[in-house]
Amino acid sequence: MELPYKLTNMNMWISSELTGVKSFAGICSEITLPVISFKTDEHFAAGQDGPIEIVGNMEAMEASFSMSSTVESEIFKACGFGGGNPVQVIVRGSLKRDDSVIPVNAVISGSVKNIDMGSWKLGDESSIKFTMTVNFYSLHNGNPPEELCYIDLKSTIRRFGGIDQLQAVREALNI
């Protein structure tokens, strides 16, 4: 029986026009990768015993990350809050199983839309949570890297396991 890989460590960088690339090692405490979901339409016609859901385009994606500090101005500068400033979040992690370690990499681009300063309590560690819209998301693991998913909403590209699900659509639209 093989045991699952466990995330043993990670680092996060934020790249923005305002600050360039900045590492948040030791400050980033958690990241929630985008949920990938699709809109569906129900189809129910004569001769069917019940409705069938037809999968359509993707739902909007969001990601969030938390920092263990609420007072560092570099965090706010890097996130470019407000005005729809583009932000790229890069996460590198190490996955471990038994004696093997493989890298995992995620790249997420979009704009920060929400900052939650949380609650402050004397003597406790404070944290800040950023929520961002996502228009680009890629996830790779292994060495050499293997593409798990690659989604570029602006370019109409959606690949899972290297299979381009929208190639025919781009060809039909001549884009």
JOSULNOR-V562583 format. One record per residue. N is the residue number from 1. RES is the residue in three letters. PHI is phi in whole degrees, -180 to 180 (NA if undefined). OMEGA is omega in whole degrees, -180 to 180 (NA if undefined). D_LAST is the distance of its C-alpha to the last C-alpha in Angstrom with 1 decimal. Layout:
n=N res=RES phi=PHI omega=OMEGA d_last=D_LAST
n=N res=RES phi=PHI omega=OMEGA d_last=D_LAST
This chain:
n=1 res=MET phi=NA omega=178 d_last=46.7
n=2 res=GLU phi=-94 omega=177 d_last=43.9
n=3 res=LEU phi=-84 omega=179 d_last=43.7
n=4 res=PRO phi=-75 omega=172 d_last=40.4
n=5 res=TYR phi=-72 omega=177 d_last=39.0
n=6 res=LYS phi=-120 omega=176 d_last=39.9
n=7 res=LEU phi=-72 omega=-177 d_last=38.4
n=8 res=THR phi=-102 omega=178 d_last=41.2
n=9 res=ASN phi=-166 omega=178 d_last=39.8
n=10 res=MET phi=-159 omega=172 d_last=36.7
n=11 res=ASN phi=-138 omega=-179 d_last=35.8
n=12 res=MET phi=-131 omega=174 d_last=33.2
n=13 res=TRP phi=-121 omega=172 d_last=31.7
n=14 res=ILE phi=-120 omega=179 d_last=30.0
n=15 res=SER phi=-116 omega=178 d_last=27.9
n=16 res=SER phi=-143 omega=179 d_last=27.5
n=17 res=GLU phi=-64 omega=-175 d_last=27.4
n=18 res=LEU phi=-78 omega=-173 d_last=31.0
n=19 res=THR phi=-126 omega=-172 d_last=32.7
n=20 res=GLY phi=75 omega=-179 d_last=30.6
n=21 res=VAL phi=-97 omega=-179 d_last=31.0
n=22 res=LYS phi=-133 omega=177 d_last=34.1
n=23 res=SER phi=-83 omega=176 d_last=35.6
n=24 res=PHE phi=-120 omega=175 d_last=37.2
n=25 res=ALA phi=-61 omega=179 d_last=39.3
n=26 res=GLY phi=82 omega=-180 d_last=42.4
n=27 res=ILE phi=-114 omega=178 d_last=41.0
n=28 res=CYS phi=-69 omega=-177 d_last=38.0
n=29 res=SER phi=-110 omega=-177 d_last=39.7
n=30 res=GLU phi=-164 omega=173 d_last=37.0
n=31 res=ILE phi=-138 omega=174 d_last=33.3
n=32 res=THR phi=-113 omega=-179 d_last=31.6
n=33 res=LEU phi=-71 omega=-178 d_last=28.2
n=34 res=PRO phi=-60 omega=171 d_last=25.6
n=35 res=VAL phi=-87 omega=180 d_last=26.3
n=36 res=ILE phi=-100 omega=179 d_last=23.4
n=37 res=SER phi=-142 omega=-175 d_last=23.8
n=38 res=PHE phi=-121 omega=173 d_last=22.0
n=39 res=LYS phi=-71 omega=176 d_last=22.8
n=40 res=THR phi=-131 omega=174 d_last=24.7
n=41 res=ASP phi=-119 omega=179 d_last=25.8
n=42 res=GLU phi=-90 omega=178 d_last=29.2
n=43 res=HIS phi=-119 omega=179 d_last=29.6
n=44 res=PHE phi=-140 omega=-176 d_last=33.2
n=45 res=ALA phi=-133 omega=180 d_last=34.2
n=46 res=ALA phi=-57 omega=178 d_last=37.3
n=47 res=GLY phi=89 omega=177 d_last=38.4
n=48 res=GLN phi=-97 omega=178 d_last=37.0
n=49 res=ASP phi=-84 omega=180 d_last=39.5
n=50 res=GLY phi=-171 omega=-178 d_last=37.3
n=51 res=PRO phi=-72 omega=176 d_last=34.0
n=52 res=ILE phi=-120 omega=177 d_last=30.9
n=53 res=GLU phi=-87 omega=179 d_last=28.3
n=54 res=ILE phi=-104 omega=-178 d_last=24.7
n=55 res=VAL phi=-78 omega=-179 d_last=22.4
n=56 res=GLY phi=-113 omega=-179 d_last=19.4
n=57 res=ASN phi=-78 omega=-178 d_last=17.1
n=58 res=MET phi=-75 omega=169 d_last=18.5
n=59 res=GLU phi=-78 omega=175 d_last=21.3
n=60 res=ALA phi=-63 omega=-180 d_last=21.4
n=61 res=MET phi=-108 omega=175 d_last=22.6
n=62 res=GLU phi=-134 omega=173 d_last=25.6
n=63 res=ALA phi=-137 omega=177 d_last=27.6
n=64 res=SER phi=-146 omega=176 d_last=31.0
n=65 res=PHE phi=-148 omega=-179 d_last=33.4
n=66 res=SER phi=-118 omega=177 d_last=37.1
n=67 res=MET phi=-117 omega=-177 d_last=39.1
n=68 res=SER phi=-83 omega=-178 d_last=42.9
n=69 res=SER phi=-140 omega=-180 d_last=43.6
n=70 res=THR phi=-115 omega=-172 d_last=43.3
n=71 res=VAL phi=-117 omega=-179 d_last=44.7
n=72 res=GLU phi=-87 omega=-178 d_last=42.7
n=73 res=SER phi=-64 omega=179 d_last=40.9
n=74 res=GLU phi=-60 omega=179 d_last=38.5
n=75 res=ILE phi=-64 omega=-178 d_last=36.9
n=76 res=PHE phi=-68 omega=178 d_last=36.2
n=77 res=LYS phi=-63 omega=-177 d_last=35.0
n=78 res=ALA phi=-64 omega=-176 d_last=32.6
n=79 res=CYS phi=-81 omega=175 d_last=31.2
n=80 res=GLY phi=53 omega=-174 d_last=30.5
n=81 res=PHE phi=-59 omega=177 d_last=31.6
n=82 res=GLY phi=85 omega=176 d_last=30.8
n=83 res=GLY phi=73 omega=178 d_last=28.4
n=84 res=GLY phi=67 omega=179 d_last=25.3
n=85 res=ASN phi=-61 omega=-179 d_last=25.7
n=86 res=PRO phi=-69 omega=-180 d_last=23.2
n=87 res=VAL phi=-134 omega=174 d_last=25.1
n=88 res=GLN phi=-118 omega=178 d_last=24.4
n=89 res=VAL phi=-107 omega=-180 d_last=27.0
n=90 res=ILE phi=-118 omega=-179 d_last=27.7
n=91 res=VAL phi=-123 omega=174 d_last=30.2
n=92 res=ARG phi=-121 omega=179 d_last=31.9
n=93 res=GLY phi=-132 omega=174 d_last=34.5
n=94 res=SER phi=-119 omega=178 d_last=36.9
n=95 res=LEU phi=-105 omega=-176 d_last=37.4
n=96 res=LYS phi=-123 omega=173 d_last=40.9
n=97 res=ARG phi=-142 omega=-176 d_last=42.4
n=98 res=ASP phi=52 omega=-179 d_last=45.9
n=99 res=ASP phi=-102 omega=-177 d_last=45.9
n=100 res=SER phi=-105 omega=177 d_last=42.2
n=101 res=VAL phi=-127 omega=176 d_last=39.8
n=102 res=ILE phi=-126 omega=177 d_last=36.1
n=103 res=PRO phi=-81 omega=171 d_last=33.6
n=104 res=VAL phi=-134 omega=-176 d_last=31.0
n=105 res=ASN phi=-132 omega=175 d_last=28.3
n=106 res=ALA phi=-127 omega=174 d_last=26.1
n=107 res=VAL phi=-126 omega=-177 d_last=23.7
n=108 res=ILE phi=-131 omega=177 d_last=23.0
n=109 res=SER phi=-124 omega=178 d_last=21.3
n=110 res=GLY phi=170 omega=179 d_last=21.8
n=111 res=SER phi=-134 omega=176 d_last=24.7
n=112 res=VAL phi=-71 omega=-178 d_last=28.3
n=113 res=LYS phi=-116 omega=-177 d_last=29.3
n=114 res=ASN phi=-151 omega=173 d_last=32.8
n=115 res=ILE phi=-125 omega=179 d_last=35.7
n=116 res=ASP phi=-110 omega=-178 d_last=38.7
n=117 res=MET phi=-76 omega=178 d_last=41.8
n=118 res=GLY phi=65 omega=179 d_last=43.6
n=119 res=SER phi=-109 omega=178 d_last=47.4
n=120 res=TRP phi=-110 omega=178 d_last=49.8
n=121 res=LYS phi=-135 omega=-178 d_last=53.0
n=122 res=LEU phi=-53 omega=178 d_last=55.7
n=123 res=GLY phi=90 omega=-180 d_last=55.8
n=124 res=ASP phi=-98 omega=175 d_last=52.5
n=125 res=GLU phi=-72 omega=177 d_last=49.3
n=126 res=SER phi=-96 omega=178 d_last=46.8
n=127 res=SER phi=-143 omega=180 d_last=43.1
n=128 res=ILE phi=-132 omega=-178 d_last=40.0
n=129 res=LYS phi=-116 omega=178 d_last=36.9
n=130 res=PHE phi=-109 omega=175 d_last=33.5
n=131 res=THR phi=-117 omega=-177 d_last=30.8
n=132 res=MET phi=-130 omega=170 d_last=27.2
n=133 res=THR phi=-73 omega=-178 d_last=23.9
n=134 res=VAL phi=-128 omega=173 d_last=21.3
n=135 res=ASN phi=-117 omega=176 d_last=17.6
n=136 res=PHE phi=-145 omega=180 d_last=17.5
n=137 res=TYR phi=-151 omega=173 d_last=20.0
n=138 res=SER phi=-133 omega=-179 d_last=20.8
n=139 res=LEU phi=-138 omega=-180 d_last=24.1
n=140 res=HIS phi=-132 omega=171 d_last=25.7
n=141 res=ASN phi=-141 omega=176 d_last=29.3
n=142 res=GLY phi=90 omega=178 d_last=31.6
n=143 res=ASN phi=-140 omega=10 d_last=32.4
n=144 res=PRO phi=-72 omega=-176 d_last=30.3
n=145 res=PRO phi=-61 omega=176 d_last=27.7
n=146 res=GLU phi=-113 omega=-178 d_last=26.2
n=147 res=GLU phi=-73 omega=175 d_last=22.9
n=148 res=LEU phi=-92 omega=176 d_last=23.9
n=149 res=CYS phi=-151 omega=180 d_last=20.8
n=150 res=TYR phi=-147 omega=-178 d_last=17.7
n=151 res=ILE phi=-127 omega=176 d_last=15.9
n=152 res=ASP phi=-126 omega=-175 d_last=13.4
n=153 res=LEU phi=-64 omega=-178 d_last=12.9
n=154 res=LYS phi=-68 omega=-178 d_last=11.0
n=155 res=SER phi=-100 omega=-179 d_last=8.2
n=156 res=THR phi=56 omega=177 d_last=8.6
n=157 res=ILE phi=-121 omega=177 d_last=10.6
n=158 res=ARG phi=-144 omega=180 d_last=14.0
n=159 res=ARG phi=-123 omega=171 d_last=16.4
n=160 res=PHE phi=-126 omega=-178 d_last=20.1
n=161 res=GLY phi=60 omega=179 d_last=22.4
n=162 res=GLY phi=85 omega=-179 d_last=19.6
n=163 res=ILE phi=-93 omega=-178 d_last=18.1
n=164 res=ASP phi=-82 omega=-177 d_last=14.4
n=165 res=GLN phi=-81 omega=-175 d_last=14.5
n=166 res=LEU phi=-117 omega=-179 d_last=10.9
n=167 res=GLN phi=-60 omega=-180 d_last=9.6
n=168 res=ALA phi=-65 omega=178 d_last=10.3
n=169 res=VAL phi=-65 omega=179 d_last=8.6
n=170 res=ARG phi=-61 omega=178 d_last=5.1
n=171 res=GLU phi=-65 omega=179 d_last=6.4
n=172 res=ALA phi=-65 omega=-179 d_last=8.0
n=173 res=LEU phi=-92 omega=-179 d_last=5.5
n=174 res=ASN phi=58 omega=176 d_last=3.8
n=175 res=ILE phi=-123 omega=NA d_last=0.0
